[in-house]
Amino acid sequence: MTKIHLVLSDDWELRGDGSGNVRALQFKTMRQLRQIYEDHGLRGSFNAEVMQQLNHLKWGEQNLELKALAQEWEQIVRETYSRGHDVQLHVHPQWSKSVYEDGRWNLEGDWSILRYSGSEIRAILKECKGYLENLLCPLNPEYQCLTFRSGSWCIAPHDELLSILAELGIVFDMSICEGLYYTKPVQIDYREIEEGHLPYYPNMRDARRVANVTQPLVEVPTHSFTSTTYYNLLTIGYLLLNRVAALRYLVGQGYAEISDNFMRTPDDTRIIDGGTADGYSKEVWASDRPKTFLNRLPVVRVLIARQRFTSDISMLTFAQMEEMFRDIRRRAKRSDSEIVPVMLENHTKDIGNFKPIERFAAYVAKAPDIEVITSTELANNLRAGLYKVKTR
């Protein structure tokens, strides 16, 4: 049985346009998620978006409420780390040019770090990493910022970004997620990456590609999976309940209406940090397969549709999580490795219902083949050579 080292990462942040109530979207949800994990003996890995905090500190010199929020942010980060959870680096560069006026943030920086120069990236990352380490080193002198997830998943391609991360001591990046494709507010295309599951040495100018030789930094992809069962059953239920829709389906009418609206999911038009993105997670219909008489029929096209999901537990039902784990185990078994690290995602700001996450935590805690580790532990395991790291 292949052992799975599961990392419960979380991008801890406001919405990407700076909107949202910090105490509701971040502080309250982190405490509640943290408690669920602790009740089941699990530890989370929180990727703290630091540029937001730096700007709260900066503008807090003129605004007492922002200053109070920044101080509370620091308190909860220290508290979370002292309880055994991990805190690592997450950066949204749109905060690089921010103005706070009339009770609102106006973020004028570019959303994609890929559109910044090497010198700008180095300055941003160095400041953010230094702040987080200065905050947590008093609790543990050995604390280091070792891992990174880029804002809006922007990591490739760029001539210098990975080299700068390695230069700053980052052991692995987790920004690649198979299937992601956005045209706005950022442009990324991870539909044709060369490895979507196992850790690998990336081409240092394009993390979507596997390098020929070892590199100073490792890419650990965030897991994603293809689902058919959930949405196929949903569609069948809809057609059974709505006879008119069923009749329209059989004659080929109403198909577009259902595929564009009823079948839409959070990942179809995923609100990526405040902007709508056209994602690759949309259904891959039978029209993309070899044409046969059957799969030309609209009802058949719906029932064999596939759906791509990022393994973001804030966006999944428990049934989808079960399908996610089937995919994780299947791919781990195929890897022919004794231990496989798997990176999950979460966005505390998106959690509307904690019940699926409670079931998820109970399931993970009881699974004999799963061990939850932190991002820091994964980084140290990579340094120790515990995992097979892929080269071309």
C-alpha positions as CSV (number, residue, x, y, z in Angstrom):
1,M,0.0,0.0,0.0
2,T,1.4,3.4,-1.1
3,K,1.7,5.9,1.8
4,I,0.2,9.3,1.1
5,H,1.7,12.4,2.7
6,L,-1.2,14.8,2.5
7,V,-0.7,18.6,2.9
8,L,-3.8,20.6,3.9
9,S,-2.7,23.9,2.5
10,D,-4.9,27.0,2.7
11,D,-4.6,30.4,0.9
12,W,-5.4,32.8,3.7
13,E,-6.4,36.1,2.3
14,L,-9.1,38.7,1.5
15,R,-10.7,38.8,-1.9
16,G,-8.2,39.7,-4.6
17,D,-9.6,43.2,-5.0
18,G,-9.1,43.9,-1.3
19,S,-12.8,43.6,-0.5
20,G,-14.3,41.7,2.4
21,N,-14.5,41.7,6.1
22,V,-11.1,40.6,7.5
23,R,-12.6,39.3,10.7
24,A,-15.3,37.3,9.0
25,L,-13.5,36.0,6.0
26,Q,-10.1,35.3,7.6
27,F,-10.0,35.4,11.4
28,K,-13.3,33.6,12.1
29,T,-12.9,31.0,9.4
30,M,-9.3,30.3,10.3
31,R,-10.2,29.7,13.9
32,Q,-13.1,27.4,13.0
33,L,-11.1,25.4,10.4
34,R,-8.2,25.2,12.8
35,Q,-10.5,23.8,15.5
36,I,-11.9,21.1,13.1
37,Y,-8.4,20.0,12.3
38,E,-7.3,19.9,15.9
39,D,-10.4,17.9,16.9
40,H,-9.2,15.2,14.5
41,G,-5.5,15.4,15.3
42,L,-4.6,17.2,12.0
43,R,-2.5,20.2,11.2
44,G,-3.1,22.7,8.5
45,S,-0.6,24.7,6.4
46,F,-1.8,28.3,6.0
47,N,-0.3,30.3,3.2
48,A,-0.6,33.8,4.5
49,E,-1.0,36.5,1.9
50,V,1.6,39.0,3.3
51,M,1.2,42.0,0.9
52,Q,-2.2,42.6,2.2
53,Q,-0.8,42.7,5.8
54,L,2.1,45.0,4.8
55,N,-0.4,47.5,3.4
56,H,-2.7,47.3,6.4
57,L,0.4,48.2,8.5
58,K,1.4,51.0,6.1
59,W,-2.0,52.6,6.0
60,G,-2.6,51.8,9.6
61,E,-0.4,54.7,10.5
62,Q,-3.3,56.9,9.3
63,N,-6.2,54.7,10.1
64,L,-6.7,53.2,13.6
65,E,-9.1,50.5,12.4
66,L,-6.6,49.2,9.8
67,K,-3.9,49.2,12.5
68,A,-6.1,47.2,14.8
69,L,-6.8,44.7,12.0
70,A,-3.0,44.4,11.3
71,Q,-2.3,43.7,14.9
72,E,-5.0,41.1,15.2
73,W,-3.7,39.5,12.0
74,E,-0.3,39.1,13.6
75,Q,-1.8,37.7,16.8
76,I,-3.8,35.0,15.0
77,V,-0.8,34.0,12.8
78,R,1.4,33.6,15.9
79,E,-1.4,31.8,17.7
80,T,-2.0,29.4,14.8
81,Y,1.7,28.6,14.5
82,S,2.1,28.1,18.2
83,R,-0.7,25.5,18.1
84,G,1.3,23.3,15.7
85,H,0.0,24.4,12.3
86,D,2.3,25.7,9.6
87,V,2.4,29.2,8.1
88,Q,4.0,29.8,4.8
89,L,4.2,32.4,2.0
90,H,1.5,33.5,-0.4
91,V,1.8,36.8,-2.4
92,H,-0.7,38.8,-4.5
93,P,1.3,41.5,-6.2
94,Q,-1.8,43.7,-7.0
95,W,-1.3,45.1,-3.4
96,S,2.0,46.6,-4.6
97,K,0.2,49.8,-5.6
98,S,-2.7,50.2,-3.1
99,V,-4.6,53.1,-1.8
100,Y,-7.1,53.1,1.1
101,E,-9.7,55.8,0.9
102,D,-13.3,56.2,1.9
103,G,-13.2,52.9,3.7
104,R,-12.2,50.9,0.6
105,W,-9.1,49.5,-1.0
106,N,-8.1,50.4,-4.5
107,L,-5.5,48.0,-5.7
108,E,-3.7,49.3,-8.8
109,G,-0.9,46.8,-9.1
110,D,-0.9,44.1,-11.8
111,W,-2.6,40.9,-10.7
112,S,0.0,38.6,-12.3
113,I,3.5,38.4,-10.9
114,L,4.6,37.2,-14.3
115,R,4.3,40.7,-15.6
116,Y,6.8,42.1,-13.2
117,S,10.5,42.5,-13.8
118,G,13.0,40.3,-12.0
119,S,14.1,43.2,-9.7
120,E,10.5,44.0,-8.8
121,I,9.8,40.3,-8.0
122,R,12.9,40.0,-5.9
123,A,12.0,43.1,-3.8
124,I,8.4,42.0,-3.3
125,L,9.3,38.4,-2.3
126,K,12.2,39.4,-0.1
127,E,10.1,41.9,1.9
128,C,7.2,39.5,2.3
129,K,9.4,36.5,3.3
130,G,11.4,38.7,5.7
131,Y,8.3,40.0,7.4
132,L,6.9,36.5,8.0
133,E,10.1,35.1,9.3
134,N,10.6,38.1,11.7
135,L,7.0,37.6,12.9
136,L,7.5,33.9,13.7
137,C,11.1,33.4,14.6
138,P,10.6,34.7,18.1
139,L,8.3,31.7,18.6
140,N,10.7,29.3,17.0
141,P,14.3,30.5,16.0
142,E,14.4,27.7,13.4
143,Y,11.3,28.9,11.6
144,Q,11.9,29.4,7.8
145,C,9.7,30.4,4.9
146,L,10.3,27.3,2.7
147,T,7.3,27.1,0.4
148,F,5.4,29.4,-1.9
149,R,2.1,29.6,-3.8
150,S,1.8,32.5,-6.2
151,G,-1.3,34.7,-6.2
152,S,-3.9,33.5,-8.8
153,W,-1.5,30.5,-9.5
154,C,0.8,32.7,-11.6
155,I,4.2,30.9,-11.8
156,A,4.9,30.1,-15.5
157,P,6.4,31.0,-17.8
158,H,8.9,33.5,-16.4
159,D,12.6,33.8,-17.0
160,E,13.5,34.7,-13.4
161,L,10.8,33.9,-11.0
162,L,11.8,30.3,-10.0
163,S,15.4,31.3,-9.8
164,I,14.5,34.2,-7.4
165,L,12.5,31.8,-5.2
166,A,15.4,29.4,-5.0
167,E,17.8,32.3,-4.3
168,L,15.6,33.3,-1.3
169,G,15.6,29.8,0.1
170,I,12.3,28.5,-1.1
171,V,12.5,24.7,-1.3
172,F,9.3,24.0,-3.3
173,D,6.6,25.8,-5.1
174,M,2.9,24.6,-5.3
175,S,1.5,27.0,-7.9
176,I,1.1,24.5,-10.7
177,C,-2.4,22.9,-10.9
178,E,-3.2,20.7,-13.9
179,G,-6.0,22.0,-16.0
180,L,-6.2,25.6,-14.9
181,Y,-6.6,28.1,-17.7
182,Y,-7.4,31.7,-17.2
183,T,-7.6,34.7,-19.6
184,K,-8.5,37.3,-17.0
185,P,-7.7,38.9,-14.7
186,V,-4.5,36.9,-15.3
187,Q,-3.3,34.8,-18.1
188,I,-2.2,31.2,-17.3
189,D,-2.5,28.0,-19.2
190,Y,-1.8,24.7,-17.3
191,R,-3.8,22.4,-19.6
192,E,-0.7,20.8,-21.1
193,I,1.7,20.5,-18.2
194,E,4.1,17.6,-18.2
195,E,3.4,16.4,-14.6
196,G,0.3,17.0,-12.6
197,H,0.7,14.7,-9.6
198,L,4.3,13.9,-8.6
199,P,7.0,16.3,-7.4
200,Y,9.4,17.2,-10.2
201,Y,12.4,19.4,-11.0
202,P,10.9,22.2,-13.2
203,N,12.4,23.9,-16.1
204,M,13.6,27.1,-14.3
205,R,12.0,29.3,-17.0
206,D,8.8,27.4,-17.4
207,A,7.5,25.4,-14.4
208,R,5.0,23.7,-16.7
209,R,7.9,21.6,-18.0
210,V,10.0,18.9,-16.3
211,A,13.7,19.6,-16.4
212,N,16.3,17.2,-17.7
213,V,18.5,17.5,-14.5
214,T,18.1,18.4,-10.9
215,Q,17.3,22.0,-10.0
216,P,17.6,24.2,-6.9
217,L,13.8,24.1,-6.4
218,V,11.1,21.5,-6.7
219,E,7.6,21.8,-8.0
220,V,4.9,20.0,-6.0
221,P,1.7,20.3,-8.1
222,T,-1.6,21.1,-6.3
223,H,-3.9,18.1,-7.0
224,S,-6.8,18.3,-9.4
225,F,-9.0,15.6,-10.7
226,T,-11.6,14.8,-13.4
227,S,-15.1,13.9,-12.3
228,T,-18.0,12.5,-14.2
229,T,-20.2,10.8,-11.5
230,Y,-21.3,13.8,-9.6
231,Y,-22.6,15.9,-12.4
232,N,-23.9,13.1,-14.5
233,L,-26.2,12.0,-11.5
234,L,-27.1,15.7,-11.0
235,T,-28.2,15.9,-14.6
236,I,-30.2,12.7,-14.5
237,G,-32.0,14.0,-11.4
238,Y,-32.8,17.2,-13.1
239,L,-34.2,15.6,-16.2
240,L,-36.4,13.2,-14.1
241,L,-37.8,16.1,-12.1
242,N,-38.4,18.4,-15.2
243,R,-40.2,16.6,-17.9
244,V,-40.2,19.6,-20.2
245,A,-36.5,19.9,-20.0
246,A,-36.2,16.1,-20.6
247,L,-38.3,16.4,-23.8
248,R,-36.3,19.4,-25.0
249,Y,-33.1,17.4,-24.4
250,L,-34.2,14.4,-26.4
251,V,-34.8,16.6,-29.4
252,G,-31.6,18.6,-29.0
253,Q,-33.2,21.8,-27.6
254,G,-32.3,23.3,-24.3
255,Y,-28.9,21.6,-24.3
256,A,-26.9,24.8,-24.3
257,E,-29.1,26.2,-21.5
258,I,-28.4,23.3,-19.2
259,S,-24.7,23.0,-20.1
260,D,-24.2,26.8,-19.6
261,N,-26.3,27.3,-16.5
262,F,-27.5,24.2,-14.7
263,M,-24.2,22.4,-15.1
264,R,-22.2,25.4,-14.1
265,T,-20.0,24.9,-11.1
266,P,-17.9,27.2,-8.9
267,D,-14.8,26.3,-11.0
268,D,-16.5,27.0,-14.3
269,T,-16.6,30.7,-13.8
270,R,-14.5,30.6,-10.7
271,I,-14.2,34.0,-9.1
272,I,-10.4,34.2,-9.0
273,D,-9.6,36.8,-6.5
274,G,-12.3,39.2,-7.5
275,G,-12.3,38.6,-11.3
276,T,-14.2,36.1,-13.4
277,A,-11.9,33.7,-15.3
278,D,-12.8,31.4,-18.2
279,G,-11.5,28.1,-16.8
280,Y,-10.5,24.9,-18.3
281,S,-12.6,23.2,-15.6
282,K,-15.6,23.6,-17.9
283,E,-17.1,20.3,-19.2
284,V,-15.2,18.5,-21.9
285,W,-18.1,17.3,-23.9
286,A,-18.3,14.3,-26.2
287,S,-17.8,16.6,-29.1
288,D,-14.2,16.5,-28.2
289,R,-14.2,12.7,-28.6
290,P,-14.3,10.6,-31.9
291,K,-17.8,11.2,-33.4
292,T,-20.2,8.3,-33.2
293,F,-24.0,8.2,-33.7
294,L,-24.6,7.9,-30.0
295,N,-22.4,10.7,-28.8
296,R,-23.9,13.1,-31.3
297,L,-27.2,12.9,-29.3
298,P,-27.4,15.8,-26.8
299,V,-28.7,13.7,-23.9
300,V,-25.7,11.3,-24.3
301,R,-23.3,14.2,-24.6
302,V,-24.5,15.4,-21.2
303,L,-24.3,12.0,-19.5
304,I,-20.7,11.4,-20.5
305,A,-19.5,14.9,-19.8
306,R,-16.3,15.3,-17.8
307,Q,-15.6,18.0,-15.2
308,R,-12.2,19.2,-14.0
309,F,-11.9,20.2,-10.3
310,T,-9.1,21.8,-8.4
311,S,-8.8,19.8,-5.1
312,D,-10.0,22.9,-3.1
313,I,-11.9,21.5,-0.2
314,S,-13.8,24.8,0.3
315,M,-15.4,24.2,-3.1
316,L,-16.2,20.5,-2.9
317,T,-19.0,18.4,-1.5
318,F,-18.0,15.3,0.5
319,A,-19.1,13.1,-2.4
320,Q,-16.6,15.0,-4.7
321,M,-13.9,14.6,-2.0
322,E,-14.4,10.9,-2.0
323,E,-13.9,10.9,-5.8
324,M,-10.8,13.1,-5.3
325,F,-9.3,10.5,-3.0
326,R,-10.1,7.7,-5.4
327,D,-8.0,9.6,-8.0
328,I,-5.2,10.3,-5.5
329,R,-4.9,6.6,-4.6
330,R,-5.1,5.5,-8.2
331,R,-2.3,7.8,-9.3
332,A,-0.2,7.1,-6.2
333,K,-0.4,3.4,-6.9
334,R,0.6,4.0,-10.5
335,S,3.6,6.0,-9.4
336,D,5.4,2.9,-8.0
337,S,6.6,5.0,-5.0
338,E,6.5,4.0,-1.4
339,I,5.5,7.5,-0.3
340,V,3.8,10.1,-2.4
341,P,3.2,13.7,-1.3
342,V,-0.1,15.2,-2.3
343,M,-1.0,18.9,-2.1
344,L,-4.6,20.0,-1.5
345,E,-5.9,23.5,-1.6
346,N,-8.4,25.5,0.5
347,H,-9.6,29.1,0.6
348,T,-10.9,30.1,4.0
349,K,-12.6,33.1,2.5
350,D,-14.8,30.8,0.3
351,I,-16.0,28.4,3.0
352,G,-19.8,28.7,3.4
353,N,-20.5,25.4,5.0
354,F,-18.1,23.6,7.3
355,K,-20.0,20.3,7.4
356,P,-18.3,18.7,4.4
357,I,-14.9,19.8,5.8
358,E,-15.8,18.2,9.2
359,R,-16.6,14.9,7.3
360,F,-13.4,15.3,5.3
361,A,-11.3,15.7,8.5
362,A,-12.8,12.7,10.1
363,Y,-12.3,10.6,7.0
364,V,-8.6,11.6,6.7
365,A,-7.9,11.0,10.3
366,K,-9.1,7.4,10.1
367,A,-7.5,6.5,6.7
368,P,-4.7,4.0,7.3
369,D,-2.8,5.0,4.1
370,I,-2.9,8.8,4.7
371,E,-0.6,10.8,7.0
372,V,-1.2,14.6,7.2
373,I,2.0,16.6,7.2
374,T,2.8,20.3,7.0
375,S,4.4,22.2,4.1
376,T,7.5,22.6,6.2
377,E,7.7,18.8,6.8
378,L,7.3,18.2,3.1
379,A,10.1,20.6,2.4
380,N,12.4,18.9,4.9
381,N,11.4,15.5,3.5
382,L,12.4,16.7,0.0
383,R,15.8,17.9,1.4
384,A,16.3,14.5,3.0
385,G,15.5,12.6,-0.3
386,L,12.4,10.9,1.1
387,Y,10.5,11.2,-2.2
388,K,11.2,10.5,-5.8
389,V,11.5,13.8,-7.6
390,K,10.9,13.4,-11.3
391,T,13.3,14.6,-14.1
392,R,12.6,14.1,-17.8
